[in-house]
Amino acid sequence: MRTPLMLAGACLLVAALSGCGSTPAATPSMWTPDPTQAPPTGEAELATAEATVGSAEQQSQAPEVVPSAEAPASSLPPVAQPPRNGGPWTTVDVTATSASQVMAAASLPETLRAFLASRIGIEDDAGCTASEISVDAVHADGFAFGTEESNCGGSQVVWGITESQWHYIVAFEDAIPCREFTLNDVPTGVPGLRCLDAEGTAADY
């Protein structure tokens, strides 16, 4: 009877040391990232989800780009830019309430007549329709000064040639700083044009 007991004891000892034939518990496998291999499916889905969330957060934080409104292309032919020679302004006396009256004003440059004729009775991008235009002076450098009446009110205007077309350089009701005209290369000595000097005092431009 001693032999079986010894064998049982030996088996218990061996089992304690080696598991005695029992299957060891499986240990979780550790996946080591390899730059040449895709991660396991579960981790790949998690990485994709995190990337998607990160991209959405970046998009929400980025400033919204608002497209700028494009001005419609002018139907008038290009206008040559005169050389800036300076010199005095020429006083004129033109008041028109129709395109035909503007076109008949021989004291105005032909290209300016065409531009002003396209303005009278036509609604602009701001919803204003000019009903009367007066021109008080013109300059050989490609400028004109006058007034405009519309359903939006009246204003004094300096027109000028830029980018091969006549444009509104400055339009205003009350006197504005003289530097606004200087910055736009408007020749000085405009008949009847008053502005505010550096001290805020009204002066002739």
Secondary structure, DSSP 8 states (H G I E B T S, - for coil): -HHHHHHHHHHHHHHHHH-TT-------------TTS---HHHHHHHHHHHHHHHHHHHHHS-------------S-------------EEEEEEESSHHHHHT-TTS-HHHHHHHHTTBT-B-TTS-BEEEEEEEEEETTTEEEEEEEETTEEEEEEEEEETTEEEEEEEESS--BTHHHHHTT--S--TT-EEE-TTS-EEE-
